[in-house]
Amino acid sequence: MSMENLIQNLIIGAGPAGLSIAGRLRKKNISFEILEQTDKIAWSWHNHYDRLLLHTVKELSHLPHLEFPKDYPRYVPKAKLAEYYKNYAKHFNIKPHFGTSVKQIKKKDNYWEVLTNAKSFIAENVIVATGVNRVPYIPTWENQDRYKGDIIHSRKYKNTLPFMGKRVLIIGMGNTGAELALDLSEQDIDVTVSVRSPLLIVPRDINGRPVQTTAKKLEKLPFGLGRWIGKQVRKVVIGDLSKYGITISKDDPIDHLKQTGKTPVIDLGTVRQIKSRKIKVVSDIDCFFENGVVLKDRTLLETDAVILATGYKAKVEEFLEYTDGLLDQYSIPNTPIGEGEYEGLYFIGFDNYKLGGILGTIYNDSKTIVDHISKLHTMKKTVK
């Protein structure tokens, strides 16, 4: 292998995770290359549904070394976020190899070989920044092929226009399902949400104050006092939703997040619409029929369109040659810094287990990773 072609740091993905690594490396004057399978910086943020805003406050959501413009609102809308990411790349002279899709990453001698649709790369370090939301999870049901209506994954939802005058069923009430239901209901579209398990729901704001920043303060209180206060607040603000078809989980949202990586539903107004019966809630789906679905309780629900708000999978095993001992029970990389046989591999944008949202974690993990790379870089220079 020619050392002339050796890349010191190869970043896979030019979304916020990959950009954060690139920005920190540029700041330390450490070389890198970055691959992006699409034709845009932060492609996903250009293609999310129209009404999407960040659920986390802007002070805790920017990338390293460049805050959001002062005129940006507290909760940044997706168009402004995409613009910020584009400007971030320009500010740090980040120029991805666009249209480059990774097919396989494998060990070659003491380096990593990355095979793509265009060419192969050899790198000392590979930073995988493809994130937890790489591949839409699309479940199937019995008789689904007989259904005459449209079925789409939430990734393809943009706005309410294609659904005007239709009866819409959303399967899943995570944050996306809840917000799409809100979007449709505000246009007086007949919308129903299928919920199969107890939910954790927290308001985004209380009396104009972001719950995110309040939760961080409450978490520091001793004797579990903060969690008790949070529980009482949720009882008052969210209330008992059992008569509307929703069971509220008894789990603590913070514990649930740390144990499962699943974020509570951040309520932007969906609960109000449920209470006013503008959003209907039904149980889990058993199967489809020509004009709708059959619920687990054998109720028939006629519907014209189905939106699968069923989430995503990281699926790093699709391009990593080996993953033994690397992934947790949810098939997510269990560490940002690879060790042992995975030395030289880094993972960012996968840790959903901390307070502050994925963007906050990206900010912190990018520092951990780049500090580690920088230390190795300095050691190698010293040896030479």
C-alpha positions as CSV (number, residue, x, y, z in Angstrom):
1,M,0.0,0.0,0.0
2,S,1.3,3.4,-0.9
3,M,1.6,5.7,2.1
4,E,1.0,8.7,-0.3
5,N,-2.6,7.7,-0.6
6,L,-3.2,7.2,3.1
7,I,-5.9,9.5,4.6
8,Q,-5.4,10.4,8.2
9,N,-9.0,10.9,9.1
10,L,-12.0,9.9,6.9
11,I,-15.4,11.1,8.0
12,I,-18.5,9.3,6.7
13,G,-21.5,11.5,6.5
14,A,-21.9,15.3,6.1
15,G,-24.8,15.8,8.4
16,P,-24.5,17.6,11.8
17,A,-22.4,14.7,13.3
18,G,-19.9,14.7,10.5
19,L,-19.7,18.5,10.3
20,S,-19.0,18.7,14.0
21,I,-16.0,16.4,13.7
22,A,-14.8,18.3,10.6
23,G,-15.1,21.7,12.3
24,R,-13.2,20.6,15.4
25,L,-10.5,18.9,13.2
26,R,-10.1,22.1,11.1
27,K,-9.8,24.2,14.2
28,K,-6.9,22.0,15.3
29,N,-5.4,22.0,11.8
30,I,-5.7,18.2,11.5
31,S,-6.3,16.9,8.0
32,F,-9.4,15.0,7.0
33,E,-11.6,13.9,4.1
34,I,-15.4,13.6,4.3
35,L,-17.8,11.4,2.3
36,E,-21.4,12.1,1.6
37,Q,-23.7,9.8,-0.3
38,T,-26.2,12.6,-1.3
39,D,-25.6,15.9,-3.2
40,K,-26.1,18.2,-0.2
41,I,-24.7,19.2,3.2
42,A,-27.1,17.9,5.9
43,W,-29.4,16.3,3.3
44,S,-32.0,15.1,5.8
45,W,-32.6,18.6,7.1
46,H,-33.4,19.8,3.6
47,N,-36.0,17.0,3.2
48,H,-37.8,16.8,6.6
49,Y,-41.4,17.8,6.8
50,D,-42.1,21.5,6.3
51,R,-43.3,22.5,9.8
52,L,-40.4,20.9,11.6
53,L,-38.6,22.9,14.3
54,L,-35.8,21.8,16.6
55,H,-37.3,20.6,19.9
56,T,-34.2,21.7,21.7
57,V,-33.3,25.3,22.4
58,K,-30.8,26.9,20.1
59,E,-28.3,27.6,22.9
60,L,-27.8,23.9,23.3
61,S,-28.1,22.8,19.6
62,H,-25.4,24.5,17.6
63,L,-22.2,22.9,16.3
64,P,-18.7,23.5,17.8
65,H,-17.0,26.9,17.4
66,L,-20.0,28.5,15.6
67,E,-23.2,29.6,17.4
68,F,-26.5,30.2,15.6
69,P,-27.0,33.7,14.3
70,K,-28.6,36.0,17.0
71,D,-31.7,36.5,14.9
72,Y,-32.5,32.8,14.9
73,P,-35.6,31.9,17.0
74,R,-35.3,29.8,20.2
75,Y,-36.5,26.7,18.3
76,V,-34.8,26.8,14.9
77,P,-36.9,25.8,11.9
78,K,-35.6,23.2,9.5
79,A,-34.9,25.7,6.6
80,K,-32.8,27.9,8.8
81,L,-31.0,24.9,10.3
82,A,-30.1,23.6,6.8
83,E,-28.9,27.1,6.0
84,Y,-26.7,27.1,9.1
85,Y,-25.2,23.8,8.3
86,K,-24.4,25.0,4.7
87,N,-22.7,28.1,6.2
88,Y,-20.9,26.0,8.8
89,A,-19.3,23.9,6.0
90,K,-18.3,27.1,4.2
91,H,-16.9,28.7,7.3
92,F,-14.6,25.7,8.0
93,N,-13.9,25.0,4.4
94,I,-15.5,21.6,4.6
95,K,-15.8,20.1,1.1
96,P,-17.3,16.6,1.0
97,H,-17.0,14.1,-1.7
98,F,-20.6,14.2,-2.7
99,G,-22.4,11.2,-4.3
100,T,-20.1,8.8,-2.5
101,S,-21.9,5.9,-0.9
102,V,-20.0,3.6,1.5
103,K,-20.4,-0.1,0.7
104,Q,-18.0,-1.7,3.2
105,I,-15.5,-0.8,6.0
106,K,-12.9,-3.4,6.8
107,K,-9.5,-3.7,8.5
108,K,-6.5,-3.8,6.2
109,D,-3.2,-4.3,8.0
110,N,-3.2,-1.6,10.6
111,Y,-5.5,0.7,8.6
112,W,-9.1,0.8,7.5
113,E,-10.2,0.3,4.0
114,V,-13.4,2.0,3.0
115,L,-15.0,0.7,-0.2
116,T,-17.5,3.1,-2.0
117,N,-19.5,3.3,-5.2
118,A,-16.7,5.5,-6.6
119,K,-13.3,4.2,-5.3
120,S,-11.7,2.8,-2.2
121,F,-10.0,4.8,0.5
122,I,-7.3,3.8,3.1
123,A,-7.4,5.7,6.4
124,E,-5.8,5.6,9.8
125,N,-9.0,6.7,11.4
126,V,-12.6,6.4,10.2
127,I,-15.3,8.4,11.9
128,V,-18.7,6.9,11.2
129,A,-21.3,9.8,11.3
130,T,-24.2,8.1,9.6
131,G,-26.4,8.4,12.8
132,V,-29.3,6.5,14.3
133,N,-31.8,7.6,11.7
134,R,-30.1,6.2,8.6
135,V,-32.6,3.7,7.3
136,P,-36.4,4.0,7.7
137,Y,-38.0,1.1,9.6
138,I,-40.9,-0.1,7.6
139,P,-42.9,-3.0,9.2
140,T,-45.4,-5.0,7.3
141,W,-48.8,-6.5,8.2
142,E,-51.0,-9.3,7.0
143,N,-53.0,-8.4,3.9
144,Q,-51.2,-5.2,3.5
145,D,-50.9,-5.8,-0.3
146,R,-54.7,-5.8,-0.6
147,Y,-55.0,-2.3,0.8
148,K,-56.2,0.2,-1.8
149,G,-55.0,3.3,-0.1
150,D,-51.5,4.9,0.1
151,I,-48.9,3.8,2.6
152,I,-45.8,6.0,3.1
153,H,-43.1,6.2,5.7
154,S,-43.0,9.5,7.6
155,R,-39.7,10.4,5.9
156,K,-41.7,11.1,2.7
157,Y,-44.3,13.3,4.5
158,K,-43.8,17.0,3.6
159,N,-47.1,18.8,4.4
160,T,-50.9,18.3,4.5
161,L,-51.7,19.0,0.8
162,P,-51.8,15.4,-0.4
163,F,-54.1,14.5,2.5
164,M,-56.8,17.1,2.2
165,G,-60.3,15.5,2.4
166,K,-58.8,12.1,3.2
167,R,-59.0,9.9,6.3
168,V,-55.5,9.4,7.5
169,L,-54.1,6.8,9.9
170,I,-50.7,7.4,11.5
171,I,-49.1,4.3,13.0
172,G,-46.8,5.2,15.9
173,M,-46.8,8.2,18.3
174,G,-43.3,9.1,18.9
175,N,-42.3,12.7,18.3
176,T,-42.7,12.5,14.5
177,G,-46.1,10.8,14.7
178,A,-47.4,13.2,17.3
179,E,-46.3,16.2,15.2
180,L,-47.7,14.9,11.9
181,A,-51.0,14.3,13.6
182,L,-51.0,17.8,14.9
183,D,-50.1,19.2,11.5
184,L,-53.0,17.3,9.8
185,S,-55.5,18.1,12.6
186,E,-54.9,21.8,12.4
187,Q,-56.1,21.6,8.8
188,D,-59.3,19.8,9.9
189,I,-58.1,16.6,8.2
190,D,-59.6,13.4,9.7
191,V,-56.6,11.9,11.5
192,T,-56.3,8.9,13.7
193,V,-53.2,7.6,15.5
194,S,-52.5,4.0,16.4
195,V,-50.7,3.7,19.8
196,R,-49.7,0.2,20.9
197,S,-47.9,0.9,24.2
198,P,-47.8,3.4,27.2
199,L,-46.4,6.8,26.3
200,L,-44.2,9.3,28.1
201,I,-45.3,12.8,27.2
202,V,-43.7,16.0,28.4
203,P,-44.5,19.6,27.4
204,R,-41.9,21.5,25.4
205,D,-42.6,24.7,27.3
206,I,-44.3,25.7,30.6
207,N,-45.3,29.3,31.0
208,G,-42.9,30.2,28.2
209,R,-39.9,28.4,29.7
210,P,-38.3,25.5,27.9
211,V,-38.7,22.3,29.7
212,Q,-35.3,21.2,28.4
213,T,-33.4,23.8,30.4
214,T,-35.7,23.3,33.4
215,A,-35.1,19.5,33.4
216,K,-31.3,20.0,33.5
217,K,-31.7,22.2,36.6
218,L,-34.1,19.7,38.3
219,E,-31.8,16.8,37.6
220,K,-29.2,18.4,39.9
221,L,-31.6,18.5,42.9
222,P,-30.8,16.0,45.6
223,F,-32.9,13.0,46.8
224,G,-34.8,12.6,43.5
225,L,-36.6,15.9,44.3
226,G,-36.3,17.1,40.7
227,R,-37.9,14.0,39.3
228,W,-40.8,14.2,41.8
229,I,-41.4,17.9,40.8
230,G,-41.3,16.9,37.1
231,K,-43.9,14.2,37.7
232,Q,-46.3,16.5,39.5
233,V,-45.9,19.1,36.6
234,R,-46.7,16.4,34.0
235,K,-49.8,15.4,36.0
236,V,-51.1,18.9,35.8
237,V,-50.1,19.9,32.3
238,I,-50.6,16.6,30.4
239,G,-53.1,14.9,32.8
240,D,-54.8,11.5,32.5
241,L,-55.3,10.6,28.9
242,S,-56.8,7.1,29.4
243,K,-60.3,8.1,28.4
244,Y,-58.8,9.2,25.0
245,G,-57.1,5.9,24.4
246,I,-53.6,6.7,25.8
247,T,-52.0,5.1,28.8
248,I,-49.3,7.3,30.4
249,S,-46.2,5.3,31.3
250,K,-45.2,5.3,35.0
251,D,-41.5,5.4,34.0
252,D,-39.4,8.5,34.7
253,P,-38.6,10.2,31.4
254,I,-35.0,10.6,32.3
255,D,-34.5,7.0,33.4
256,H,-36.4,5.8,30.3
257,L,-34.1,7.9,28.0
258,K,-30.9,6.6,29.7
259,Q,-32.0,3.0,29.6
260,T,-33.6,2.8,26.1
261,G,-32.4,5.8,24.2
262,K,-36.0,6.7,23.4
263,T,-37.0,10.3,23.8
264,P,-40.3,11.1,25.5
265,V,-42.9,12.7,23.2
266,I,-42.3,16.4,23.3
267,D,-45.8,17.9,23.2
268,L,-46.3,20.9,20.9
269,G,-50.1,20.9,21.0
270,T,-51.0,17.3,20.1
271,V,-52.4,16.6,23.6
272,R,-54.7,19.6,23.3
273,Q,-56.0,18.3,19.9
274,I,-56.5,14.8,21.4
275,K,-58.5,16.2,24.2
276,S,-60.7,18.2,21.8
277,R,-61.2,15.0,19.8
278,K,-59.6,16.5,16.7
279,I,-57.0,13.7,16.8
280,K,-58.5,10.2,17.5
281,V,-56.4,7.4,19.2
282,V,-56.9,3.7,18.5
283,S,-55.0,0.6,19.6
284,D,-52.4,-1.5,17.7
285,I,-52.9,-2.8,14.2
286,D,-53.6,-6.5,13.6
287,C,-53.9,-6.5,9.8
288,F,-55.1,-4.7,6.7
289,F,-58.2,-5.1,4.5
290,E,-59.0,-3.4,1.2
291,N,-60.4,-0.2,2.7
292,G,-58.4,0.1,6.0
293,V,-57.1,-1.8,9.0
294,V,-58.3,-4.3,11.6
295,L,-57.2,-3.4,15.1
296,K,-56.1,-5.8,17.7
297,D,-59.5,-5.5,19.4
298,R,-61.1,-6.6,16.0
299,T,-62.4,-3.1,15.3
300,L,-62.5,-2.2,11.6
301,L,-61.1,1.2,10.8
302,E,-61.6,2.6,7.2
303,T,-58.9,4.9,6.0
304,D,-57.6,6.4,2.8
305,A,-53.9,6.8,3.6
306,V,-51.5,5.4,6.2
307,I,-48.4,7.1,7.4
308,L,-45.8,4.9,9.1
309,A,-44.2,7.0,11.9
310,T,-42.3,3.9,12.9
311,G,-38.8,5.3,13.2
312,Y,-35.4,4.4,11.8
313,K,-32.6,2.0,12.2
314,A,-28.8,2.7,12.3
315,K,-27.9,-0.5,10.5
316,V,-24.1,0.0,10.6
317,E,-23.8,-3.8,10.3
318,E,-24.7,-3.3,6.6
319,F,-21.3,-1.7,5.9
320,L,-19.1,-2.8,8.8
321,E,-17.4,-6.1,8.1
322,Y,-17.4,-7.1,11.8
323,T,-19.5,-5.9,14.7
324,D,-19.0,-8.5,17.4
325,G,-19.0,-6.8,20.8
326,L,-19.5,-3.4,19.1
327,L,-23.2,-3.0,19.2
328,D,-25.7,-2.7,22.1
329,Q,-29.1,-4.5,22.4
330,Y,-30.6,-2.0,20.0
331,S,-27.8,-2.6,17.4
332,I,-26.3,0.8,18.1
333,P,-22.5,1.3,18.6
334,N,-21.9,1.2,22.3
335,T,-18.9,3.6,22.4
336,P,-17.8,6.7,20.5
337,I,-14.2,5.4,20.5
338,G,-13.4,2.0,19.1
339,E,-11.0,-0.2,21.1
340,G,-9.1,-3.4,20.5
341,E,-9.9,-4.7,17.0
342,Y,-12.0,-1.6,16.4
343,E,-9.1,0.8,17.2
344,G,-9.2,3.7,14.7
345,L,-13.0,3.5,14.3
346,Y,-15.1,6.3,15.9
347,F,-18.9,6.7,16.1
348,I,-20.8,9.9,16.4
349,G,-24.5,10.7,16.3
350,F,-25.6,7.4,17.8
351,D,-25.8,8.2,21.5
352,N,-29.5,8.9,22.3
353,Y,-29.1,8.0,25.9
354,K,-28.3,11.4,27.4
355,L,-30.3,14.6,28.3
356,G,-30.0,17.4,25.8
357,G,-31.0,15.8,22.6
358,I,-28.9,14.3,19.9
359,L,-27.4,17.6,18.9
360,G,-26.2,18.2,22.4
361,T,-24.6,14.8,22.5
362,I,-23.0,15.4,19.1
363,Y,-21.4,18.5,20.4
364,N,-19.9,16.7,23.4
365,D,-19.0,13.5,21.6
366,S,-17.2,15.4,18.8
367,K,-14.9,16.9,21.5
368,T,-14.2,13.5,23.0
369,I,-13.4,12.0,19.6
370,V,-11.3,14.9,18.3
371,D,-9.4,15.2,21.6
372,H,-8.5,11.5,21.3
373,I,-7.5,11.8,17.6
374,S,-5.5,15.0,18.4
375,K,-3.6,13.2,21.2
376,L,-2.7,10.3,18.9
377,H,-1.7,12.8,16.2
378,T,0.7,14.6,18.7
379,M,2.2,11.3,19.8
380,K,2.9,10.2,16.3
381,K,4.5,13.6,15.5
382,T,6.7,13.2,18.6
383,V,7.8,9.7,17.6
384,K,8.8,10.9,14.1
